[in-house]
């Protein structure tokens, strides 16, 4: 089917209508990218392509999903819907069918089709490259790899990619880079290098690139390491932009310092608190940030969910916990689901969110922080919810609309208002701030 015919068609996914692209569309999720990182790199003269895109296209703010963790936000982006629709409420959860704590990275946990799946079924060519292998099965769910119209792999396991499993093989040779270490900036660079190669060779209609936040967990905006990382991203952004693709760049969450003046993590150990109040292991604290990448954050983030024992005084417990210094919000399941659009069967009786510079743990004895390698920077709360939304085209965004990061495909496919050659001025007036904590799917 020719490009003109495709462009006249639409696809509906999870209640949202998307137009077929007239040119390739590349959506990028820069993991952990608090807006200040890009701004600092530009100020240092290291990100000329970002500066040009933000001046000539659109430079906006959007809100992430809460909890502001990797899995729920990436899956919200790839489905265009909140966790109440797709079911992925964290990196990690208590499976109610087994009573076991498990990683939520298997396709069986996904409750909604992805945008990539729907477009591929409608005849589009699609590609997904993610840094972390924990996301690959979810992001690539429903894609028929043998069709020759779909590619999905992680840079973490690029050496193991096969045509049958990933729609591509010999990836290291194809990209021209060695297999990167999982704890390195190179893991994200491989994603961009692969994206440039795939765009040039396969010319997919839709492509999604998702990086890792290894650097952001270590380095603050404006630091030498962070500026170097964003200078690298800027070079690839320039290459992708030069290809003629529509680029829409966002993030899954921001990042903040979470440590005391002496450099030690500033932690509220919730399981210890509940053990003292309700008895040893009577309550069960779940940390949805938990994943295999312990050197990033030591399983310490700013969002937790708590399962209370039968007969517990939920209201009294909530009231007592909410007065603790460092706690920003404590709410019950029903309110949490309504406020943050979460699936009720995948969170506990309480949701707890800490303040900007504190994190939540289980018990002191259960966290091995020896691998952190520096002061803790982490995420998960309301203070990490604001993320960038940068597009290399003018947009027509209603003034009253609160953008979410999971609107990125809607923005790229439906809201680009003019060809690239038009006068370069953001129709919305440039840097509009996102407001509020939730937004219904539109």
N, C-alpha and C positions, 0 to 999 in steps of 0.2 A: 504493500500500500504506500502511495507517495506521501510526501510530507504535507502537501496541501489537503489531501483527503483526511489524513490523521488529525490535522489541526481543526477540522470542522466537527470532530467528534468529542464526546465527553465521557467521563467515567465517574460513577458514583461509588464512593467508599465510605462506609460508616456514617452514612447520612450526609456526606458532603460531595458536591459536584466539582470535578476538576476537568479543565480543558486539556486536550492533547497539546503538547508543545509544538511550536513551529520551528524551534531550534533546540538543541540539547539543553536540558535543565540540570544543573548540578547544585544540590543542596549539601551544605557542609555544616557539620556539628563539631565545633572546636571545644572539646571536653574541658570543663572547668574554666571557661573563658569569661571571667568577670570583665566588663567593658573597659576597665582601666588598663588592662594589658595592651590592647590595641592602641588606645590613646597614648600610652607612654612610649610605645615603639614609634608611633608617628612623631611625637614630640622630639624623640632622639634622632629623627631623620632616617630611621631604619625601615619604614614601611610605606614607601611612596605609592604602592598600588592600593593599599587600604585607603590611604589619604585621598587618592583620586576617586575610588569607588564611592567613598562616603560623601565627597563633594559633588560628584556628577550623577550619582545614583540616589540611593536612599540610605540614610543613617538613622535607625530607629532603636527603640528599646522594646523588649518583650518580657513576659513573665514565664518562668519555667513551671513545671509541675512540682507540687509538693507531695512527697519528700523530694528535695532537690538532689537526687542521686542519679547515677548513670542509666541504669536499666529503665526505670519508669519514664524518664525523659526521652531517651532514644526511641523507645517503643511508642511513646506518644507522638513523636515526630514522624515516625515511619507509618503510623496508622492515621495521623491527623485527628487524634481523639485522646481524651484523658483516661487515666487508669480505670475509672468506673466502666469504661467501654471495653478496653483491651485486657484488663485484669492484672497487669504487671505493676504491683504497688511498691516494689523495692527490688534491690539486688538479691534479697534473702528474706524468707518468711517462715512462719509456722504453718506447715501443711495441715489443714484441719482434717483431712482424710486419714492421715497417718500419725498425727501428733508429733512429727519430726520436723526439726529445723533444716531447711534445704535451700540451696541456691535456686533462684527463680529464673534460670537461663535456658530452660528446655522449652521447645515449641509447644509441648502439651499444656503449658500454663497460659498460652496466648488464647484469648477469647474473641479476637476480631481479625479480619483480613488486613493485610498491609496495603499501602498505596502501590508499592512495587508489584505485589502479587496481582492486584486488580488491573494495573496497566499492562502487565505481561500477558494476562489472559485476554486482554483486548487488542493484542498485537504489537505492543510497544517493546523495544529493546531496553533492558534495565540492567543496572550494575550497582552493587553494594560492596564497599570496602570499609572494613572496620579495623581498628587497631587491636582491640581485645577480642579474643576468641569467645569469651563468655557471651558476646552479643550476636555472633554470626548466625546461630541457628534461629534466633528470634527475628533478626532483621531479614534473613533470607527465607523465612517461612513461606511455604506455598509456591516457591519458584521451581519451575521444571528446568533443571540445569542442562539436561541433554538436548533441549530444544535449540540451543545455540543462540537464544535470545535473552539469556539471563546469566549473570555472573555474581557470585557472592563468596567472599573469602575474608580472612583476617590476616593482617601483617604478622601477627604473633605466630601463626601456623601456615605462613605462605608456602613454606617448603613442602607441605603435605597436601596442597591443593590438587585436586584431580578434576578432569572434565565431568565425570559422572556426579561428583559430589559438589563441585563449585562452579562448573561451567567454564573452567579454564585450568590449564595445567602448565608446568614449567614456569611458574610465576617468577621465581628469582631471576631466571634468564630473561624473561619478558620485561621485567621492571629494570633489570640491570643493577640490582643492589643486593648485598648479602642479607641473610635473615637477621633482623634486628633483635637486640636484647629487649625483653619485655619491660625492664626498668631503664628506659632510655628515651631521649627525644627522638631517636632514630625510628622508634616504633611508629610514631605519628608521621615522620617524614616519609616513611615507606607508603603510608596511605595516600599522601599527596602525589608522590612519584608514580604510584600505580594508577591513580586517577587520571593524571596527565596522559599516561601511556594508553589507558583504556579509551579515553576520549578520542585520542588520535587514531587508534587502530580500529576500534569497534563502533565508535560514534553512537553510544546509547542515547535513547530519547530522554531517559531519566537516570541520574546517578546520585547515590548518597554516599558521602565520605564522612566517617566518624573517627575522631582521634582519641588519644588517651591523655589524662590529666597528670601524668607523671611530673612534668615540669611545674605545673601550677601548684601541685602539692608541696613542692620544694621551694619555689621562688615567687616572690611578690612582684606585682606590676612595677616596671621600671628598673628592676634588678638586671644585672648583666646577663644572667642566664635566661631570664624571661625575655629580654629584648632580643637576644640572639635567636631564641626559639621563634618569636613572632616575625623576625626578619626572614627566617627560613620559610615560614608559612606565606609571607608576603610575596616571595619569589614565585611560589607555585600558584598563588592567587592571580598573579600577573599572567602566568602562562595559560591558566584556565580561562581567564577573561579574554586573552588574545585569540582564543579558539572560536570566539563568537557565541559561546554558551551563555545562557542566563545563569548567573551565580546568586545564590541566596545563602547567606552565612549566619548561623546562630550558634547557640551553645546549649548544653544540657543543664548547666548550673554554673553559679559563680564559685568563689573561693575566698576564705578569710583566714587570718591568723587565729589560732586556737591555743595559745600558750601563755604562760605566766611570765613575769619579768625575768625569771631565772632560766627561761627556755623550756621548762617542763610543761607537758600538756595540761590544759586547764579542764579537768574532767569532773563531771558529776556521775558517780557510780550508782546508777539507779537500782541495780539488783541488790546491792548492799543496803541501800535505803529501805527498799521493800522488805528485805529479810529482817531488818531491825523492827519494822513496824508490824508486819503480818506473820512473821515466822520464816524460818529457813526454807527457801525455794517454794513458798506458798504461792507467790506471784511469779510470773515468767516474763522477763524483759527480752524483747527481740530488737536487734539493731539491724535495720534493713540496709545499712551501708556495707555490711559484711560481704566480702568477695575474696577471691584468691590472691589479690594484690595487696598483701599486708604491709609492704614497705611504703605504699602510698599513704595510708591513714591509720593503720593498726586497728581497723574496725571501729574507729571513733568518729562519729558524725553528730550532727545537731538535731536528729530526729530519731525517736524511739517509739515503739508501741508495746503496751503492757497487757498481759492476760492476768486478770485477777482471779483468786480462788472463789468457789461458790460461797455465797453468803457474805462476801466482803462488803464493807461500807464504801461503795464506789464514790459517793458524793463527798464523804469525809476525807477519803484518800486523795481525791482530786483537789479538794480545798487545801489540804495540808501541803501537797506537793507544789501547788501553784504559788505558795508564799516563799518558796526557796529561792535564794539569790542565784541568778543565772538561768532561771526557767522563764522562758518568754510566753509559753502557752501550754496549758493542759486542758484537753477536751475529751469528751466521751466519743464512742464509736459513731453514733448517729450524727452528731454535729461535725465530726471529722470528715465523714463521707459526704455530707452536704457541702461543707466549706471547701474541701480540697478534691472533690470528685473521685473518691476512692472506693474500691470494691469492699463491701462490708465483711465478706467472709475471709479476707486476707489481711485484716488488721485486728488488733486486740481490743480490749475494752476501753483502753485509754490511748490517746496519742499525746506524746510529750515532745516539745520543741524547745531547744535552749536558745539563749541569747547569742549575739553575733560572735563573741570570742570564746564561747564555751562549747564543749562537746559532751555527749552522753555515752557512758559505758555501762557494762553489766557489773561485774565485780572486779576489784583491783587485781585479784589473783588470776583472772581469766584473760587479761590483755597482755600480750607480749609486745612491748614497744621497742625492743632492742634494735629492730631493723629500720626504724624511722630515719635515722641518719641526719636529723636536724629538727628544729622546732616544728611542731605540728601545724599544718594548714589543712583545713577540711571544709565540709559543706553539709547540706542536708536541710537547713532551716529556711525561714523566711528571709533572712539576711543574705542568702545566696540565690534568691529567686530572680533578680533582674539580670537579663542577658542581652547581648547585642542582637540586632536583626539588620544586616547590611546586604543590600542588593545592588547589582551593577546596572540597574535600570531605574527610570522613574517609576513611581507607583501611584495608584489611585486608591488610597486608604481612607475610609470614612473617618472623619475627625473624632467621632465619639467611640471608635472601636478600640478596645484593649487587646493588643496583640499578645498571643501566646507563642512560645517557641514551636509548638506543634502546628502553627499556622504557616510554617515556612513553605510547604508545597503549595498551599492555597495562594500565598503571596507570589510565588514564582510562576505558577501556572495561570492564575486568574486575575491578579492585580497589576501585573506589568502593563503600563498604560500606553507605551509607545515604543517604536523601534529604537535600537541603540544609537542610530544616527541623529535622533532628535536633540533639541537643545538640552544640555545636561543640567537639569535642575530638579531636585526632589520635589514632587508635586505637593507633598505634605509639609513642606517647610523644613525638612532636615531632621534634627534630633528631637523626636517626640518621646516623652517619657511614658512608660507603661504605668498603669495604676491599678490597684485592687489585687486580690489574691486569687480570684477565680473568674472564669469566663465560660459561658456555655458554648458548645460547638455550634458554629454557624456555617 
